Amino acid sequence: MATATKKKTKVALQPLGDKIVVSRDESLDTTAGGIFLPDSAKDKPSRGTIVAVGTGKLLDDGTRGEIQVKKGDRVLFTSYAPETIDINDEEYLLMSESDILAVIE
């Protein structure tokens, strides 16, 4: 079972199939020019860190496809795809591997 630690809170999640659990990055409080942004003006970032991955998509021949990302990878994802999960007052995102657009290196 995959275990994720965030802010001293231990969460055990095991996504199924090609599902991935991501911890979203924090929103910026100021712009590049130094202007303070109130909470109502902040956009939720479409990037984060993978905290758990599933076993892979079940293929037609009965085998499992290999997932291309791993725990700890920083990724960009589509902003409309994730399902929000709240566990112990922490927000996580559950999405399919196909919702990930790129790995940040």
C-alpha positions as a Markdown table, in Angstrom:
| # | Residue | x | y | z |
|---|---|---|---|---|
| 1 | Met | 0.0 | 0.0 | 0.0 |
| 2 | Ala | 1.3 | 3.4 | -0.9 |
| 3 | Thr | 1.9 | 5.8 | 2.0 |
| 4 | Ala | 2.0 | 9.5 | 1.6 |
| 5 | Thr | 3.3 | 12.0 | 4.2 |
| 6 | Lys | 2.3 | 15.6 | 4.1 |
| 7 | Lys | 2.6 | 18.2 | 6.9 |
| 8 | Lys | 3.2 | 15.4 | 9.5 |
| 9 | Thr | -0.1 | 13.7 | 8.5 |
| 10 | Lys | 0.2 | 10.1 | 7.4 |
| 11 | Val | -2.3 | 9.0 | 4.8 |
| 12 | Ala | -2.5 | 5.5 | 3.3 |
| 13 | Leu | -4.0 | 5.5 | -0.2 |
| 14 | Gln | -3.9 | 2.8 | -2.8 |
| 15 | Pro | -5.4 | 4.0 | -6.1 |
| 16 | Leu | -6.7 | 1.3 | -8.4 |
| 17 | Gly | -5.8 | 0.7 | -12.0 |
| 18 | Asp | -4.4 | 3.7 | -13.8 |
| 19 | Lys | -5.4 | 6.2 | -11.1 |
| 20 | Ile | -2.9 | 8.5 | -9.5 |
| 21 | Val | -3.1 | 10.6 | -6.3 |
| 22 | Val | -1.5 | 14.1 | -6.5 |
| 23 | Ser | -0.9 | 16.7 | -3.8 |
| 24 | Arg | -1.5 | 20.1 | -5.5 |
| 25 | Asp | 1.1 | 22.9 | -5.2 |
| 26 | Glu | 0.2 | 25.9 | -3.1 |
| 27 | Ser | -1.2 | 29.1 | -4.9 |
| 28 | Leu | 1.1 | 32.1 | -5.1 |
| 29 | Asp | 0.3 | 35.0 | -2.7 |
| 30 | Thr | 1.8 | 37.7 | -4.9 |
| 31 | Thr | 2.3 | 38.3 | -8.6 |
| 32 | Ala | 5.7 | 38.5 | -10.2 |
| 33 | Gly | 5.4 | 42.3 | -9.9 |
| 34 | Gly | 4.8 | 42.1 | -6.1 |
| 35 | Ile | 1.0 | 42.7 | -6.1 |
| 36 | Phe | -0.8 | 40.8 | -3.3 |
| 37 | Leu | -3.5 | 38.4 | -4.4 |
| 38 | Pro | -6.6 | 37.8 | -2.2 |
| 39 | Asp | -7.9 | 34.2 | -2.0 |
| 40 | Ser | -10.8 | 35.1 | -4.4 |
| 41 | Ala | -8.3 | 36.1 | -7.1 |
| 42 | Lys | -6.0 | 33.1 | -6.9 |
| 43 | Asp | -6.0 | 30.4 | -9.5 |
| 44 | Lys | -5.6 | 26.8 | -8.4 |
| 45 | Pro | -2.3 | 25.5 | -9.8 |
| 46 | Ser | -2.5 | 22.7 | -12.3 |
| 47 | Arg | 0.8 | 21.2 | -11.0 |
| 48 | Gly | 1.6 | 19.0 | -8.1 |
| 49 | Thr | 3.5 | 16.1 | -6.7 |
| 50 | Ile | 2.5 | 12.4 | -7.0 |
| 51 | Val | 1.9 | 10.8 | -3.6 |
| 52 | Ala | 0.6 | 7.4 | -4.8 |
| 53 | Val | 0.1 | 5.4 | -8.1 |
| 54 | Gly | -2.1 | 2.5 | -9.0 |
| 55 | Thr | -1.0 | -0.8 | -10.5 |
| 56 | Gly | -1.6 | 0.1 | -14.1 |
| 57 | Lys | -4.5 | -0.1 | -16.6 |
| 58 | Leu | -5.9 | -3.6 | -17.3 |
| 59 | Leu | -5.3 | -4.3 | -21.0 |
| 60 | Asp | -7.5 | -6.4 | -23.3 |
| 61 | Asp | -5.1 | -9.4 | -23.1 |
| 62 | Gly | -5.3 | -9.5 | -19.2 |
| 63 | Thr | -2.0 | -7.9 | -18.5 |
| 64 | Arg | -1.4 | -4.6 | -16.8 |
| 65 | Gly | 0.1 | -1.6 | -18.6 |
| 66 | Glu | 3.1 | 0.0 | -17.0 |
| 67 | Ile | 2.5 | 3.5 | -15.5 |
| 68 | Gln | 4.9 | 6.1 | -16.8 |
| 69 | Val | 5.1 | 8.2 | -13.7 |
| 70 | Lys | 6.2 | 7.3 | -10.1 |
| 71 | Lys | 5.7 | 8.5 | -6.6 |
| 72 | Gly | 7.5 | 11.8 | -6.0 |
| 73 | Asp | 7.3 | 13.1 | -9.6 |
| 74 | Arg | 6.3 | 16.7 | -10.1 |
| 75 | Val | 3.7 | 16.9 | -12.8 |
| 76 | Leu | 1.4 | 19.2 | -14.8 |
| 77 | Phe | -2.2 | 18.0 | -15.2 |
| 78 | Thr | -5.4 | 19.2 | -16.8 |
| 79 | Ser | -7.3 | 21.5 | -14.4 |
| 80 | Tyr | -10.7 | 20.0 | -15.2 |
| 81 | Ala | -10.0 | 16.3 | -14.8 |
| 82 | Pro | -9.1 | 15.7 | -11.1 |
| 83 | Glu | -11.5 | 14.5 | -8.4 |
| 84 | Thr | -10.9 | 16.3 | -5.1 |
| 85 | Ile | -10.5 | 14.2 | -2.0 |
| 86 | Asp | -10.2 | 15.6 | 1.6 |
| 87 | Ile | -8.4 | 13.4 | 4.1 |
| 88 | Asn | -7.5 | 14.7 | 7.5 |
| 89 | Asp | -8.0 | 18.3 | 6.4 |
| 90 | Glu | -5.6 | 17.8 | 3.5 |
| 91 | Glu | -6.7 | 18.1 | -0.1 |
| 92 | Tyr | -5.6 | 15.5 | -2.6 |
| 93 | Leu | -6.5 | 15.0 | -6.3 |
| 94 | Leu | -7.4 | 11.6 | -7.8 |
| 95 | Met | -7.0 | 11.4 | -11.6 |
| 96 | Ser | -6.2 | 9.0 | -14.4 |
| 97 | Glu | -2.7 | 8.7 | -15.8 |
| 98 | Ser | -4.0 | 10.1 | -19.1 |
| 99 | Asp | -4.9 | 13.4 | -17.3 |
| 100 | Ile | -1.2 | 14.1 | -16.7 |
| 101 | Leu | 0.3 | 16.3 | -19.4 |
| 102 | Ala | 4.0 | 16.3 | -18.5 |
| 103 | Val | 6.6 | 15.5 | -15.8 |
| 104 | Ile | 8.5 | 18.5 | -14.5 |
| 105 | Glu | 12.3 | 17.7 | -14.3 |
